């Protein structure tokens, strides 16, 4: 199985992206998904994505974050609140297939 690359961004690249990163690592391990997860600020997302080449970007600042074309962006705040988290996980897992 290929290693999946996941980039998680938030406004400052610290609090919410780190929390979502921890949740993703745990969920991926439970699902047997081998993934490399990195975090960044929303302003860094485009340049970070160009070098990291993620399979998906999870954004805690909305889906309008500027990223290279062709990389799916999922809104990840539901992973923090728990409301709608199942739908968000389904969207993430589908994008990683």
CNS distance restraints for C-alpha pairs under 8 A (distance, minus, plus):
assign (resid   1 and name CA) (resid  34 and name CA) 7.51 0.50 0.50
assign (resid   2 and name CA) (resid  34 and name CA) 7.20 0.50 0.50
assign (resid   3 and name CA) (resid  33 and name CA) 7.76 0.50 0.50
assign (resid   3 and name CA) (resid  34 and name CA) 5.07 0.50 0.50
assign (resid   3 and name CA) (resid  35 and name CA) 5.19 0.50 0.50
assign (resid   3 and name CA) (resid  36 and name CA) 6.84 0.50 0.50
assign (resid   4 and name CA) (resid  33 and name CA) 7.59 0.50 0.50
assign (resid   4 and name CA) (resid  34 and name CA) 6.21 0.50 0.50
assign (resid   4 and name CA) (resid  35 and name CA) 4.46 0.50 0.50
assign (resid   4 and name CA) (resid  36 and name CA) 6.17 0.50 0.50
assign (resid   4 and name CA) (resid  54 and name CA) 7.42 0.50 0.50
assign (resid   4 and name CA) (resid  55 and name CA) 6.26 0.50 0.50
assign (resid   4 and name CA) (resid  96 and name CA) 6.92 0.50 0.50
assign (resid   5 and name CA) (resid  35 and name CA) 5.63 0.50 0.50
assign (resid   5 and name CA) (resid  36 and name CA) 4.94 0.50 0.50
assign (resid   5 and name CA) (resid  37 and name CA) 6.07 0.50 0.50
assign (resid   5 and name CA) (resid  52 and name CA) 7.71 0.50 0.50
assign (resid   5 and name CA) (resid  53 and name CA) 7.17 0.50 0.50
assign (resid   5 and name CA) (resid  54 and name CA) 4.47 0.50 0.50
assign (resid   5 and name CA) (resid  55 and name CA) 5.25 0.50 0.50
assign (resid   5 and name CA) (resid  56 and name CA) 6.92 0.50 0.50
assign (resid   6 and name CA) (resid  35 and name CA) 6.92 0.50 0.50
assign (resid   6 and name CA) (resid  36 and name CA) 6.17 0.50 0.50
assign (resid   6 and name CA) (resid  37 and name CA) 4.79 0.50 0.50
assign (resid   6 and name CA) (resid  38 and name CA) 6.42 0.50 0.50
assign (resid   6 and name CA) (resid  54 and name CA) 5.21 0.50 0.50
assign (resid   6 and name CA) (resid  55 and name CA) 6.05 0.50 0.50
assign (resid   6 and name CA) (resid  56 and name CA) 5.30 0.50 0.50
assign (resid   6 and name CA) (resid  57 and name CA) 5.90 0.50 0.50
assign (resid   6 and name CA) (resid  58 and name CA) 7.36 0.50 0.50
assign (resid   7 and name CA) (resid  37 and name CA) 5.90 0.50 0.50
assign (resid   7 and name CA) (resid  38 and name CA) 5.02 0.50 0.50
assign (resid   7 and name CA) (resid  39 and name CA) 5.67 0.50 0.50
assign (resid   7 and name CA) (resid  40 and name CA) 7.48 0.50 0.50
assign (resid   7 and name CA) (resid  49 and name CA) 7.27 0.50 0.50
assign (resid   7 and name CA) (resid  54 and name CA) 5.96 0.50 0.50
assign (resid   7 and name CA) (resid  56 and name CA) 6.50 0.50 0.50
assign (resid   7 and name CA) (resid  57 and name CA) 4.75 0.50 0.50
assign (resid   7 and name CA) (resid  58 and name CA) 6.21 0.50 0.50
assign (resid   8 and name CA) (resid  17 and name CA) 5.66 0.50 0.50
assign (resid   8 and name CA) (resid  20 and name CA) 7.47 0.50 0.50
assign (resid   8 and name CA) (resid  21 and name CA) 6.78 0.50 0.50
assign (resid   8 and name CA) (resid  37 and name CA) 7.41 0.50 0.50
assign (resid   8 and name CA) (resid  38 and name CA) 6.21 0.50 0.50
assign (resid   8 and name CA) (resid  39 and name CA) 4.68 0.50 0.50
assign (resid   8 and name CA) (resid  40 and name CA) 6.42 0.50 0.50
assign (resid   8 and name CA) (resid  57 and name CA) 5.68 0.50 0.50
assign (resid   8 and name CA) (resid  58 and name CA) 4.66 0.50 0.50
assign (resid   8 and name CA) (resid  59 and name CA) 5.81 0.50 0.50
assign (resid   8 and name CA) (resid  60 and name CA) 7.69 0.50 0.50
assign (resid   9 and name CA) (resid  13 and name CA) 5.94 0.50 0.50
assign (resid   9 and name CA) (resid  17 and name CA) 5.51 0.50 0.50
assign (resid   9 and name CA) (resid  39 and name CA) 5.57 0.50 0.50
assign (resid   9 and name CA) (resid  40 and name CA) 4.87 0.50 0.50
assign (resid   9 and name CA) (resid  41 and name CA) 5.13 0.50 0.50
assign (resid   9 and name CA) (resid  42 and name CA) 5.25 0.50 0.50
assign (resid   9 and name CA) (resid  45 and name CA) 6.62 0.50 0.50
assign (resid   9 and name CA) (resid  57 and name CA) 7.47 0.50 0.50
assign (resid   9 and name CA) (resid  58 and name CA) 6.39 0.50 0.50
assign (resid   9 and name CA) (resid  59 and name CA) 4.97 0.50 0.50
assign (resid   9 and name CA) (resid  60 and name CA) 6.14 0.50 0.50
assign (resid   9 and name CA) (resid  61 and name CA) 7.54 0.50 0.50
assign (resid  10 and name CA) (resid  14 and name CA) 7.38 0.50 0.50
assign (resid  10 and name CA) (resid  15 and name CA) 7.92 0.50 0.50
assign (resid  10 and name CA) (resid  16 and name CA) 6.27 0.50 0.50
assign (resid  10 and name CA) (resid  17 and name CA) 5.38 0.50 0.50
assign (resid  10 and name CA) (resid  40 and name CA) 6.81 0.50 0.50
assign (resid  10 and name CA) (resid  41 and name CA) 5.18 0.50 0.50
assign (resid  10 and name CA) (resid  42 and name CA) 5.34 0.50 0.50
assign (resid  10 and name CA) (resid  59 and name CA) 6.12 0.50 0.50
assign (resid  10 and name CA) (resid  60 and name CA) 4.90 0.50 0.50
assign (resid  10 and name CA) (resid  61 and name CA) 5.66 0.50 0.50
assign (resid  11 and name CA) (resid  41 and name CA) 5.34 0.50 0.50
assign (resid  11 and name CA) (resid  42 and name CA) 5.40 0.50 0.50
assign (resid  11 and name CA) (resid  43 and name CA) 7.71 0.50 0.50
assign (resid  11 and name CA) (resid  60 and name CA) 7.53 0.50 0.50
assign (resid  11 and name CA) (resid  61 and name CA) 6.44 0.50 0.50
assign (resid  12 and name CA) (resid  40 and name CA) 7.54 0.50 0.50
assign (resid  12 and name CA) (resid  41 and name CA) 4.98 0.50 0.50
assign (resid  12 and name CA) (resid  42 and name CA) 7.30 0.50 0.50
assign (resid  13 and name CA) (resid  17 and name CA) 5.86 0.50 0.50
assign (resid  13 and name CA) (resid  18 and name CA) 7.52 0.50 0.50
assign (resid  13 and name CA) (resid  39 and name CA) 6.20 0.50 0.50
assign (resid  13 and name CA) (resid  40 and name CA) 4.46 0.50 0.50
assign (resid  13 and name CA) (resid  41 and name CA) 4.00 0.50 0.50
assign (resid  13 and name CA) (resid  42 and name CA) 7.25 0.50 0.50
assign (resid  14 and name CA) (resid  18 and name CA) 5.73 0.50 0.50
assign (resid  14 and name CA) (resid  39 and name CA) 7.85 0.50 0.50
assign (resid  14 and name CA) (resid  40 and name CA) 7.61 0.50 0.50
assign (resid  14 and name CA) (resid  41 and name CA) 7.77 0.50 0.50
assign (resid  15 and name CA) (resid  19 and name CA) 6.32 0.50 0.50
assign (resid  16 and name CA) (resid  20 and name CA) 6.09 0.50 0.50
assign (resid  16 and name CA) (resid  60 and name CA) 7.07 0.50 0.50
assign (resid  16 and name CA) (resid  80 and name CA) 7.81 0.50 0.50
assign (resid  17 and name CA) (resid  21 and name CA) 5.90 0.50 0.50
assign (resid  17 and name CA) (resid  39 and name CA) 6.00 0.50 0.50
assign (resid  17 and name CA) (resid  40 and name CA) 7.39 0.50 0.50
assign (resid  17 and name CA) (resid  60 and name CA) 7.04 0.50 0.50
assign (resid  18 and name CA) (resid  22 and name CA) 6.25 0.50 0.50
assign (resid  18 and name CA) (resid  39 and name CA) 6.88 0.50 0.50
assign (resid  19 and name CA) (resid  23 and name CA) 6.40 0.50 0.50
assign (resid  19 and name CA) (resid  80 and name CA) 7.46 0.50 0.50
assign (resid  20 and name CA) (resid  24 and name CA) 6.03 0.50 0.50
assign (resid  20 and name CA) (resid  76 and name CA) 7.37 0.50 0.50
assign (resid  20 and name CA) (resid  79 and name CA) 6.60 0.50 0.50
assign (resid  20 and name CA) (resid  80 and name CA) 6.71 0.50 0.50
assign (resid  21 and name CA) (resid  25 and name CA) 6.14 0.50 0.50
assign (resid  21 and name CA) (resid  37 and name CA) 6.67 0.50 0.50
assign (resid  21 and name CA) (resid  38 and name CA) 7.49 0.50 0.50
assign (resid  21 and name CA) (resid  39 and name CA) 7.29 0.50 0.50
assign (resid  22 and name CA) (resid  26 and name CA) 6.30 0.50 0.50
assign (resid  23 and name CA) (resid  27 and name CA) 6.13 0.50 0.50
assign (resid  23 and name CA) (resid  79 and name CA) 7.62 0.50 0.50
assign (resid  24 and name CA) (resid  28 and name CA) 5.86 0.50 0.50
assign (resid  25 and name CA) (resid  29 and name CA) 6.12 0.50 0.50
assign (resid  25 and name CA) (resid  35 and name CA) 7.54 0.50 0.50
assign (resid  25 and name CA) (resid  37 and name CA) 7.36 0.50 0.50
assign (resid  26 and name CA) (resid  30 and name CA) 6.31 0.50 0.50
assign (resid  27 and name CA) (resid  31 and name CA) 6.22 0.50 0.50
assign (resid  28 and name CA) (resid  32 and name CA) 5.93 0.50 0.50
assign (resid  28 and name CA) (resid  33 and name CA) 4.79 0.50 0.50
assign (resid  28 and name CA) (resid  34 and name CA) 6.85 0.50 0.50
assign (resid  28 and name CA) (resid  35 and name CA) 7.00 0.50 0.50
assign (resid  29 and name CA) (resid  33 and name CA) 5.96 0.50 0.50
assign (resid  29 and name CA) (resid  34 and name CA) 7.18 0.50 0.50
assign (resid  40 and name CA) (resid  44 and name CA) 6.10 0.50 0.50
assign (resid  40 and name CA) (resid  45 and name CA) 6.37 0.50 0.50
assign (resid  40 and name CA) (resid  48 and name CA) 7.50 0.50 0.50
assign (resid  41 and name CA) (resid  45 and name CA) 6.31 0.50 0.50
assign (resid  42 and name CA) (resid  59 and name CA) 7.62 0.50 0.50
assign (resid  42 and name CA) (resid  61 and name CA) 7.21 0.50 0.50
assign (resid  42 and name CA) (resid  65 and name CA) 6.42 0.50 0.50
assign (resid  42 and name CA) (resid  66 and name CA) 7.89 0.50 0.50
assign (resid  43 and name CA) (resid  66 and name CA) 7.89 0.50 0.50
assign (resid  44 and name CA) (resid  48 and name CA) 5.81 0.50 0.50
assign (resid  45 and name CA) (resid  49 and name CA) 5.76 0.50 0.50
assign (resid  45 and name CA) (resid  65 and name CA) 7.46 0.50 0.50
assign (resid  45 and name CA) (resid  66 and name CA) 6.85 0.50 0.50
assign (resid  45 and name CA) (resid  67 and name CA) 6.11 0.50 0.50
assign (resid  46 and name CA) (resid  50 and name CA) 6.24 0.50 0.50
assign (resid  46 and name CA) (resid  66 and name CA) 5.75 0.50 0.50
assign (resid  46 and name CA) (resid  67 and name CA) 4.21 0.50 0.50
assign (resid  46 and name CA) (resid  68 and name CA) 5.99 0.50 0.50
assign (resid  47 and name CA) (resid  51 and name CA) 6.58 0.50 0.50
assign (resid  47 and name CA) (resid  67 and name CA) 7.81 0.50 0.50
assign (resid  48 and name CA) (resid  52 and name CA) 5.85 0.50 0.50
assign (resid  48 and name CA) (resid  53 and name CA) 7.91 0.50 0.50
assign (resid  49 and name CA) (resid  53 and name CA) 5.11 0.50 0.50
assign (resid  49 and name CA) (resid  54 and name CA) 6.06 0.50 0.50
assign (resid  49 and name CA) (resid  67 and name CA) 6.75 0.50 0.50
assign (resid  49 and name CA) (resid  68 and name CA) 6.94 0.50 0.50
assign (resid  50 and name CA) (resid  68 and name CA) 6.73 0.50 0.50
assign (resid  54 and name CA) (resid  71 and name CA) 7.30 0.50 0.50
assign (resid  55 and name CA) (resid  71 and name CA) 6.39 0.50 0.50
assign (resid  55 and name CA) (resid  72 and name CA) 7.38 0.50 0.50
assign (resid  55 and name CA) (resid  95 and name CA) 7.54 0.50 0.50
assign (resid  55 and name CA) (resid  96 and name CA) 6.51 0.50 0.50
assign (resid  56 and name CA) (resid  71 and name CA) 5.80 0.50 0.50
assign (resid  56 and name CA) (resid  72 and name CA) 5.18 0.50 0.50
assign (resid  56 and name CA) (resid  73 and name CA) 6.07 0.50 0.50
assign (resid  56 and name CA) (resid  74 and name CA) 7.57 0.50 0.50
assign (resid  56 and name CA) (resid  92 and name CA) 7.58 0.50 0.50
assign (resid  56 and name CA) (resid  95 and name CA) 6.71 0.50 0.50
assign (resid  56 and name CA) (resid  96 and name CA) 7.03 0.50 0.50
assign (resid  57 and name CA) (resid  71 and name CA) 7.00 0.50 0.50
assign (resid  57 and name CA) (resid  72 and name CA) 6.25 0.50 0.50
assign (resid  57 and name CA) (resid  73 and name CA) 4.77 0.50 0.50
assign (resid  57 and name CA) (resid  74 and name CA) 6.30 0.50 0.50
assign (resid  58 and name CA) (resid  73 and name CA) 5.75 0.50 0.50
assign (resid  58 and name CA) (resid  74 and name CA) 4.85 0.50 0.50
assign (resid  58 and name CA) (resid  75 and name CA) 5.84 0.50 0.50
assign (resid  58 and name CA) (resid  76 and name CA) 5.47 0.50 0.50
assign (resid  59 and name CA) (resid  63 and name CA) 6.48 0.50 0.50
assign (resid  59 and name CA) (resid  65 and name CA) 7.27 0.50 0.50
assign (resid  59 and name CA) (resid  73 and name CA) 6.69 0.50 0.50
assign (resid  59 and name CA) (resid  74 and name CA) 6.09 0.50 0.50
assign (resid  59 and name CA) (resid  75 and name CA) 5.05 0.50 0.50
assign (resid  59 and name CA) (resid  76 and name CA) 5.53 0.50 0.50
assign (resid  59 and name CA) (resid  77 and name CA) 7.71 0.50 0.50
assign (resid  60 and name CA) (resid  75 and name CA) 5.88 0.50 0.50
assign (resid  60 and name CA) (resid  76 and name CA) 5.14 0.50 0.50
assign (resid  60 and name CA) (resid  77 and name CA) 5.21 0.50 0.50
assign (resid  61 and name CA) (resid  65 and name CA) 7.20 0.50 0.50
assign (resid  61 and name CA) (resid  75 and name CA) 7.40 0.50 0.50
assign (resid  61 and name CA) (resid  77 and name CA) 7.98 0.50 0.50
assign (resid  62 and name CA) (resid  75 and name CA) 5.49 0.50 0.50
assign (resid  63 and name CA) (resid  73 and name CA) 5.94 0.50 0.50
assign (resid  63 and name CA) (resid  74 and name CA) 6.42 0.50 0.50
assign (resid  63 and name CA) (resid  75 and name CA) 5.76 0.50 0.50
assign (resid  67 and name CA) (resid  71 and name CA) 7.26 0.50 0.50
assign (resid  72 and name CA) (resid  95 and name CA) 6.98 0.50 0.50
assign (resid  74 and name CA) (resid  88 and name CA) 7.42 0.50 0.50
assign (resid  74 and name CA) (resid  91 and name CA) 7.22 0.50 0.50
assign (resid  74 and name CA) (resid  92 and name CA) 6.85 0.50 0.50
assign (resid  75 and name CA) (resid  88 and name CA) 7.54 0.50 0.50
assign (resid  76 and name CA) (resid  80 and name CA) 7.51 0.50 0.50
assign (resid  76 and name CA) (resid  88 and name CA) 6.94 0.50 0.50
assign (resid  77 and name CA) (resid  81 and name CA) 6.64 0.50 0.50
assign (resid  78 and name CA) (resid  82 and name CA) 5.48 0.50 0.50
assign (resid  78 and name CA) (resid  83 and name CA) 5.60 0.50 0.50
assign (resid  78 and name CA) (resid  84 and name CA) 5.62 0.50 0.50
assign (resid  78 and name CA) (resid  85 and name CA) 4.98 0.50 0.50
assign (resid  78 and name CA) (resid  88 and name CA) 6.80 0.50 0.50
assign (resid  79 and name CA) (resid  83 and name CA) 7.60 0.50 0.50
assign (resid  79 and name CA) (resid  84 and name CA) 7.77 0.50 0.50
assign (resid  79 and name CA) (resid  85 and name CA) 5.05 0.50 0.50
assign (resid  79 and name CA) (resid  88 and name CA) 7.17 0.50 0.50
assign (resid  79 and name CA) (resid  89 and name CA) 7.91 0.50 0.50
assign (resid  81 and name CA) (resid  85 and name CA) 7.68 0.50 0.50
assign (resid  84 and name CA) (resid  88 and name CA) 6.43 0.50 0.50
assign (resid  85 and name CA) (resid  89 and name CA) 6.05 0.50 0.50
assign (resid  86 and name CA) (resid  90 and name CA) 6.18 0.50 0.50
assign (resid  87 and name CA) (resid  91 and name CA) 6.25 0.50 0.50
assign (resid  88 and name CA) (resid  92 and name CA) 6.22 0.50 0.50
assign (resid  89 and name CA) (resid  93 and name CA) 6.04 0.50 0.50
assign (resid  90 and name CA) (resid  94 and name CA) 6.01 0.50 0.50
assign (resid  91 and name CA) (resid  95 and name CA) 6.22 0.50 0.50
assign (resid  92 and name CA) (resid  96 and name CA) 6.34 0.50 0.50
assign (resid  93 and name CA) (resid  97 and name CA) 6.49 0.50 0.50
